[in-house]
Amino acid sequence: MAVRLGDSNIFLVGGPLAFPGATRPDVGWDCNQFLVKDPGSNTYDLVDAGHGLDFEAVLRQVATVTDPHRIRNLCVSHEHLDHVNGLPHWKRLGCKIHASAAAARKLHEGRDPTSEMFGARIAQVDADRILEDGDHVRLGDRDFEVILTPGHSPGSACYWDGSTGTLFCGDTLFAEGGIGRFDFPDSEHEGLVQSIRRLAQLPVRHLHCGHGPSVEGAAAARSVAASLRHAQSYA
């Protein structure tokens, strides 16, 4: 069963926490994949596509909530293989892919140095929409602002809904003060600090990360602040 996060219209459908007790080796390094419902139209959107090696299991999770063909859009948080190699599967089901310009360029070429450092190429797929900083995307029944957050990767993007305080942050930061790695071939520490500093200005109440648990309530903003302190500690 997909994991409903609190009383929201957001469901966790991929990643280790979506499959408690699973022993399949590929599950452990997959990213979180979030399904967001629009109750008015009964349509859905996704954040991130995972590594695709467990796609049939993810599809079964989605099917506990809705027909996978009802998914309209998939917003990419960044271009690393554990977040994008499931994209061709969703594209074949009719899903529209949204990605930052930097991520979209790599996806078009099917090349990413960080993913190749781990021994794999990323999927070669064309984005349907190129996202710029300040753009808005529809996730469920809400308009989310696109916040470009380079640092962990050049193409990192977060999605922010100020009306509910909901932030999808990819691997820019994690719960309890975690931060994305900045020792990859095209990652950059100062960029990561600047990106997290932007996020720390937001009144976050619901924090959904690319790996690990989500954070709810006042703890969410405290978690982002702790991530900023953590990132700055390496200066």
C-alpha positions as CSV (number, residue, x, y, z in Angstrom):
1,M,0.0,0.0,0.0
2,A,1.1,3.5,-0.8
3,V,2.0,5.5,2.4
4,R,-0.3,8.5,2.9
5,L,1.7,11.3,4.6
6,G,-0.4,12.7,7.4
7,D,-3.8,14.0,6.4
8,S,-2.5,15.4,3.1
9,N,-3.1,14.4,-0.5
10,I,0.5,13.3,-0.8
11,F,1.5,9.6,-0.9
12,L,4.9,8.0,-0.8
13,V,5.0,5.3,-3.5
14,G,8.7,4.7,-4.0
15,G,11.9,4.5,-2.0
16,P,12.9,2.3,1.0
17,L,10.2,3.8,3.3
18,A,7.5,2.9,0.9
19,F,8.5,-0.8,1.1
20,P,9.1,-1.5,4.9
21,G,10.7,-4.9,5.3
22,A,11.6,-5.3,1.7
23,T,14.9,-7.2,1.1
24,R,15.3,-6.5,-2.6
25,P,18.8,-5.0,-2.9
26,D,17.8,-2.2,-5.3
27,V,15.2,-0.8,-2.9
28,G,17.8,0.6,-0.4
29,W,19.3,3.2,-2.7
30,D,16.2,4.3,-4.6
31,C,14.9,7.8,-3.9
32,N,11.6,8.8,-2.5
33,Q,8.8,9.1,-5.1
34,F,5.8,11.2,-4.1
35,L,2.3,11.0,-5.7
36,V,0.2,14.1,-5.2
37,K,-3.6,14.0,-5.7
38,D,-5.9,16.7,-7.1
39,P,-9.2,15.7,-5.3
40,G,-11.2,18.0,-7.5
41,S,-10.3,16.3,-10.8
42,N,-9.1,13.0,-9.4
43,T,-5.9,13.4,-11.3
44,Y,-2.3,13.0,-9.9
45,D,1.2,14.2,-10.3
46,L,4.6,12.8,-9.3
47,V,7.8,14.2,-7.8
48,D,10.8,12.1,-9.0
49,A,10.9,8.8,-10.9
50,G,13.4,6.7,-9.0
51,H,16.1,4.5,-10.4
52,G,13.5,2.5,-12.4
53,L,14.9,-0.9,-11.3
54,D,11.9,-1.4,-9.1
55,F,9.4,0.1,-11.4
56,E,6.8,-2.7,-11.3
57,A,6.7,-2.6,-7.5
58,V,6.3,1.2,-7.6
59,L,3.6,0.9,-10.2
60,R,1.7,-1.5,-7.9
61,Q,2.0,1.0,-5.1
62,V,0.6,3.7,-7.3
63,A,-2.2,1.4,-8.3
64,T,-3.4,1.1,-4.7
65,V,-4.3,4.8,-5.0
66,T,-5.2,5.4,-8.7
67,D,-4.9,4.2,-12.2
68,P,-1.3,5.1,-13.2
69,H,-2.6,6.5,-16.5
70,R,-4.2,9.3,-14.5
71,I,-0.8,10.8,-13.7
72,R,-0.4,14.1,-15.6
73,N,3.0,15.4,-14.8
74,L,6.3,14.3,-13.2
75,C,8.6,17.0,-11.7
76,V,12.2,16.0,-11.5
77,S,14.2,17.2,-8.5
78,H,17.6,16.7,-10.1
79,E,19.4,14.6,-12.7
80,H,21.1,11.8,-10.7
81,L,20.3,8.2,-11.8
82,D,18.4,7.3,-8.6
83,H,15.9,10.1,-9.4
84,V,15.6,9.9,-13.2
85,N,16.2,6.4,-14.6
86,G,12.5,5.6,-14.1
87,L,11.5,8.5,-16.4
88,P,11.2,6.4,-19.6
89,H,8.6,4.1,-17.9
90,W,6.4,7.1,-16.9
91,K,6.8,8.7,-20.3
92,R,5.5,5.6,-22.0
93,L,2.4,5.9,-19.8
94,G,1.8,9.4,-21.0
95,C,3.3,11.4,-18.2
96,K,4.7,14.8,-19.0
97,I,8.3,15.4,-17.7
98,H,9.2,18.7,-16.1
99,A,12.9,19.5,-15.3
100,S,15.2,22.4,-14.8
101,A,17.2,23.5,-17.9
102,A,20.5,22.0,-16.5
103,A,18.8,18.7,-15.7
104,A,17.0,18.6,-19.0
105,R,20.3,19.1,-21.0
106,K,21.8,16.1,-19.3
107,L,18.7,14.0,-19.8
108,H,18.7,14.9,-23.5
109,E,22.2,13.6,-23.8
110,G,21.8,10.7,-21.4
111,R,25.0,11.7,-19.6
112,D,25.7,12.8,-16.0
113,P,29.2,12.5,-14.5
114,T,28.1,11.8,-11.0
115,S,25.9,8.9,-12.1
116,E,28.7,7.6,-14.3
117,M,31.0,7.8,-11.2
118,F,28.7,5.1,-9.8
119,G,29.0,3.0,-12.9
120,A,25.7,3.8,-14.8
121,R,24.4,6.2,-17.4
122,I,21.3,8.2,-16.9
123,A,18.2,7.6,-19.0
124,Q,18.1,9.5,-22.3
125,V,14.8,11.3,-22.4
126,D,13.5,14.7,-23.5
127,A,11.7,16.9,-20.9
128,D,8.3,18.2,-22.0
129,R,8.7,21.4,-20.1
130,I,11.9,23.3,-19.1
131,L,11.6,24.9,-15.7
132,E,13.2,28.2,-14.7
133,D,13.5,29.8,-11.3
134,G,10.2,31.3,-10.3
135,D,8.1,29.2,-12.6
136,H,5.0,27.5,-11.3
137,V,4.0,23.9,-11.7
138,R,0.8,22.1,-10.8
139,L,1.2,19.3,-8.2
140,G,-2.2,18.0,-7.2
141,D,-4.5,20.9,-6.6
142,R,-1.8,23.4,-5.7
143,D,0.5,25.7,-7.6
144,F,4.1,25.1,-6.6
145,E,6.9,27.6,-7.2
146,V,10.0,26.3,-8.8
147,I,13.1,27.2,-6.8
148,L,16.4,26.3,-8.5
149,T,18.9,25.0,-5.9
150,P,22.2,24.2,-7.6
151,G,24.9,22.8,-5.4
152,H,24.3,19.0,-4.9
153,S,23.9,19.0,-8.7
154,P,23.7,21.8,-11.3
155,G,20.1,20.9,-12.1
156,S,18.7,20.7,-8.6
157,A,15.2,22.2,-8.2
158,C,12.8,22.4,-5.3
159,Y,9.0,22.8,-5.3
160,W,7.4,25.2,-2.8
161,D,3.7,25.8,-2.0
162,G,3.5,28.8,0.3
163,S,-0.2,28.3,1.0
164,T,0.4,25.1,2.9
165,G,4.1,25.4,3.7
166,T,5.0,22.3,1.7
167,L,8.5,21.9,0.3
168,F,9.7,19.1,-2.0
169,C,13.5,19.5,-1.6
170,G,15.0,16.6,-3.5
171,D,18.6,15.9,-2.3
172,T,19.4,19.6,-1.5
173,L,18.7,18.8,2.2
174,F,17.3,16.1,4.4
175,A,15.6,15.6,7.7
176,E,17.3,16.5,11.0
177,G,19.9,18.8,9.4
178,G,21.1,16.5,6.6
179,I,22.5,18.0,3.4
180,G,23.2,16.7,-0.1
181,R,26.7,15.6,-1.0
182,F,28.9,18.3,-2.6
183,D,31.9,16.1,-3.4
184,F,30.6,14.9,-6.8
185,P,32.2,15.8,-10.1
186,D,29.9,18.8,-10.8
187,S,28.6,19.6,-7.3
188,E,29.7,22.7,-5.5
189,H,29.7,23.6,-1.8
190,E,29.2,27.3,-2.0
191,G,26.2,26.8,-4.3
192,L,24.7,24.3,-1.9
193,V,25.0,26.8,1.0
194,Q,23.4,29.6,-1.0
195,S,20.6,27.3,-2.1
196,I,19.9,26.1,1.5
197,R,20.0,29.7,2.7
198,R,17.2,30.5,0.3
199,L,15.1,27.6,1.6
200,A,15.8,28.6,5.2
201,Q,13.8,31.8,4.5
202,L,10.6,29.9,3.9
203,P,8.0,29.1,6.6
204,V,8.2,25.3,5.9
205,R,5.6,23.1,7.6
206,H,5.8,20.0,5.5
207,L,9.3,18.9,4.3
208,H,9.5,16.1,1.8
209,C,13.1,15.0,1.0
210,G,14.6,12.9,-1.7
211,H,15.7,10.3,0.8
212,G,14.7,9.5,4.4
213,P,11.7,10.6,6.3
214,S,9.5,13.7,5.8
215,V,9.2,16.2,8.6
216,E,6.0,17.9,9.7
217,G,5.0,20.9,11.7
218,A,7.4,23.3,13.5
219,A,10.1,20.7,13.2
220,A,10.3,21.1,9.5
221,A,11.6,24.7,9.6
222,R,14.0,23.7,12.4
223,S,15.3,20.9,10.2
224,V,16.0,23.3,7.3
225,A,17.7,25.7,9.7
226,A,19.9,22.8,11.0
227,S,20.8,21.9,7.4
228,L,22.0,25.4,6.8
229,R,24.2,25.3,9.9
230,H,25.5,21.9,8.7
231,A,26.3,23.2,5.3
232,Q,28.0,26.3,6.6
233,S,30.2,24.3,9.0
234,Y,32.3,23.1,6.0
235,A,33.3,26.6,5.0
